[in-house]
Amino acid sequence: MASNLKFTKELITFLGKAVIALLETLVFTFIPRPRKNVAGEIVLITGAGRGLGRLLALRFAHLGSVLVLWDVNKEGNEETCRMAREAGATRVYAYTCDCSQKEEIYRVAEQVKKEVGDVSILINNAGVVTGGDFLNCPDDLIEKSLDVNFKAHLWTYKCFLPAMIANDHGHLVCISSSAGLIGVNKLADYCASKFAAYGFAESVFIETIVQKLKGVKTTIVCPFFINTGMFEGCSTVRPFLLPILEPEYVVEKIVDAILKEKVYLYVPRFLYFAMVLKSVLPVKIALLLSDFMGVFNIMDGFVCKKKKH
Ligand SMILES: NC(=O)c1ccc[n+]([C@@H]2O[C@H](COP(=O)([O-])OP(=O)(O)OC[C@H]3O[C@@H](n4cnc5c(N)ncnc54)[C@H](O)[C@@H]3O)[C@@H](O)[C@H]2O)c1
C-alpha cells in the first residue's frame, strides 16, 4: 500500500514536471531562446589551425572571448591567432599541442592554467580521418583516429572540468559527427571514434545533471559532411536532404547552439528525422533508404591524405 502511494506520488511529480518542460519547449519554439554573453570567457578550441576550429576562433573573437588555440600544426595555429587578433580579439594564446598524446595534453593544459586561467568553454574539435575499407586501414592511423577524435576528449575533461565544477560555471562542447550517429561505409574507425566521443560527452552531461551542477553545460554537435577539405572528394546524391555543408553555416549553427546552451545539435535538420527512422524502420528498409540516399557510396571519391600528425 505504502509503495503504491509512493509510486503514485512519484508518477504525478514526473507528469507535472514533464508538462512544464513541454510547455517551456513549446514557448521556445516560437520565442527565440536568450543567448548567453561569452565576452571575457576563456574559450579553448582544439584543432584551431584550420577548418571549423579556425572559424570558431574568429566567431568567438567577435564575441569578445579570450581565446586559447591548440593545434599540432604550429603554422596554421599561429595564422588563426593572427586572424583572431585582426577580428578584434585582445587576448589570444596559441599553443602547439598534439592532442593524440595524453602527456602533452596534460603538460600544455597546466601551462594554460598558469598563463591564461581556468578554461570556461572547452571545444573539442580537433579531428583526423583515415578513410577506406577497415581491413586496409593501417593500425597506426586507426589508433590516431581514436586518440585525437575520442581519447583527447577524456584527457581535456580531466584537465578543465574540475575548475568548471568548482566555479559552477563552464561549457563542454563535443564536435562529433553524423558519423557518430550512423555507421558509414569506409569510415569504421572514424565512426567508432565519433560514437565514443558522443557517448562520453552525453554520459558526463548526465553526471552533471545527477550531481545538480547547473552551471556546467554541454553541447554535442553532429554535422553531416562539410566542405573544409577533411573529406575532400566526397559527394552526395541527394543534396536537397543531405547537402555537403558550408563551414561558415555549420559554425554559425554551432555558436548559436552554444550561446543558447542547446544540448544536441544535428546539422542538417534531416538528421533528427534520420535518427527516428533508424530506430523504427525494419533494417532491410533502412538499408534500402540509405542506398537510395547514396550514403553507401559517399566515400567513393574520397581523396586520402593519410594525415599522420
Ligand atoms: N569536415 C567534415 O565533413 C566534418 C563533418 C562532421 C564532423 N567533423 C568534425 O569536425 C571537426 C573539425 O573538422 P574540420 O573539417 O575542420 O577538419 P580539418 O581537417 O579542416 O581541421 C582539423 C584540425 O585539427 C587539427 N589536428 C589534427 N590532428 C591533431 C592533433 N593530433 N592534435 C591537435 N590538432 C590536430 C588539424 O591540424 C586541423 O587544424 C573534426 O572533429 C571533424 O571530425 C567534420
The ligand as an SDF file (V2000), in Angstrom:
LIG
                    3D

 44 48  0  0  0  0  0  0  0  0999 V2000
   34.6500   18.1620  -42.4130 N   0  0  0  0  0  0  0  0  0  0  0  0
   33.6030   17.3950  -42.2080 C   0  0  0  0  0  0  0  0  0  0  0  0
   32.9440   16.9320  -43.1630 O   0  0  0  0  0  0  0  0  0  0  0  0
   33.1580   17.0570  -40.8120 C   0  0  0  0  0  0  0  0  0  0  0  0
   31.8790   16.5250  -40.6150 C   0  0  0  0  0  0  0  0  0  0  0  0
   31.4660   16.2230  -39.3290 C   0  0  0  0  0  0  0  0  0  0  0  0
   32.3280   16.4310  -38.2650 C   0  0  0  0  0  0  0  0  0  0  0  0
   33.5650   16.9300  -38.4930 N   0  0  0  0  0  0  0  0  0  0  0  0
   34.4460   17.1090  -37.3590 C   0  0  0  0  0  0  0  0  0  0  0  0
   34.6640   18.4940  -37.1760 O   0  0  0  0  0  0  0  0  0  0  0  0
   35.9610   18.7010  -36.6070 C   0  0  0  0  0  0  0  0  0  0  0  0
   36.7110   19.7130  -37.4360 C   0  0  0  0  0  0  0  0  0  0  0  0
   36.8220   19.2060  -38.7570 O   0  0  0  0  0  0  0  0  0  0  0  0
   37.3670   20.0710  -39.9790 P   0  0  0  0  0  0  0  0  0  0  0  0
   36.5230   19.7000  -41.1430 O   0  0  0  0  0  0  0  0  0  0  0  0
   37.5240   21.4660  -39.5780 O   0  0  0  0  0  0  0  0  0  0  0  0
   38.7860   19.3520  -40.1710 O   0  0  0  0  0  0  0  0  0  0  0  0
   40.1720   19.9710  -40.6740 P   0  0  0  0  0  0  0  0  0  0  0  0
   40.9690   18.8190  -41.1660 O   0  0  0  0  0  0  0  0  0  0  0  0
   39.9310   21.1030  -41.5980 O   0  0  0  0  0  0  0  0  0  0  0  0
   40.8040   20.5570  -39.3390 O   0  0  0  0  0  0  0  0  0  0  0  0
   41.1800   19.7010  -38.2950 C   0  0  0  0  0  0  0  0  0  0  0  0
   42.1910   20.4220  -37.4360 C   0  0  0  0  0  0  0  0  0  0  0  0
   42.5790   19.5050  -36.3960 O   0  0  0  0  0  0  0  0  0  0  0  0
   43.9900   19.5610  -36.2750 C   0  0  0  0  0  0  0  0  0  0  0  0
   44.5360   18.3270  -35.7420 N   0  0  0  0  0  0  0  0  0  0  0  0
   44.6480   17.1220  -36.3550 C   0  0  0  0  0  0  0  0  0  0  0  0
   45.2860   16.2630  -35.5680 N   0  0  0  0  0  0  0  0  0  0  0  0
   45.6000   16.9220  -34.4360 C   0  0  0  0  0  0  0  0  0  0  0  0
   46.2890   16.5690  -33.2620 C   0  0  0  0  0  0  0  0  0  0  0  0
   46.8260   15.3430  -33.1050 N   0  0  0  0  0  0  0  0  0  0  0  0
   46.4170   17.4850  -32.2810 N   0  0  0  0  0  0  0  0  0  0  0  0
   45.9290   18.7280  -32.4430 C   0  0  0  0  0  0  0  0  0  0  0  0
   45.2770   19.1340  -33.5390 N   0  0  0  0  0  0  0  0  0  0  0  0
   45.1210   18.2350  -34.5260 C   0  0  0  0  0  0  0  0  0  0  0  0
   44.5000   19.8000  -37.7010 C   0  0  0  0  0  0  0  0  0  0  0  0
   45.8280   20.2840  -37.7240 O   0  0  0  0  0  0  0  0  0  0  0  0
   43.4670   20.7970  -38.2070 C   0  0  0  0  0  0  0  0  0  0  0  0
   43.8480   22.1120  -37.9200 O   0  0  0  0  0  0  0  0  0  0  0  0
   36.6160   17.3340  -36.5630 C   0  0  0  0  0  0  0  0  0  0  0  0
   36.4780   16.7770  -35.2840 O   0  0  0  0  0  0  0  0  0  0  0  0
   35.8350   16.5360  -37.5660 C   0  0  0  0  0  0  0  0  0  0  0  0
   35.8900   15.1560  -37.2990 O   0  0  0  0  0  0  0  0  0  0  0  0
   33.9990   17.2760  -39.7270 C   0  0  0  0  0  0  0  0  0  0  0  0
  1  2  1  0
  2  3  2  0
  2  4  1  0
  4  5  1  0
  4 44  2  0
  5  6  2  0
  6  7  1  0
  7  8  2  0
  8  9  1  0
  8 44  1  0
  9 10  1  0
  9 42  1  0
 10 11  1  0
 11 12  1  0
 11 40  1  0
 12 13  1  0
 13 14  1  0
 14 15  2  0
 14 16  1  0
 14 17  1  0
 17 18  1  0
 18 19  2  0
 18 20  1  0
 18 21  1  0
 21 22  1  0
 22 23  1  0
 23 24  1  0
 23 38  1  0
 24 25  1  0
 25 26  1  0
 25 36  1  0
 26 27  1  0
 26 35  1  0
 27 28  2  0
 28 29  1  0
 29 30  1  0
 29 35  2  0
 30 31  1  0
 30 32  2  0
 32 33  1  0
 33 34  2  0
 34 35  1  0
 36 37  1  0
 36 38  1  0
 38 39  1  0
 40 41  1  0
 40 42  1  0
 42 43  1  0
M  CHG  2   8   1  16  -1
M  END
$$$$
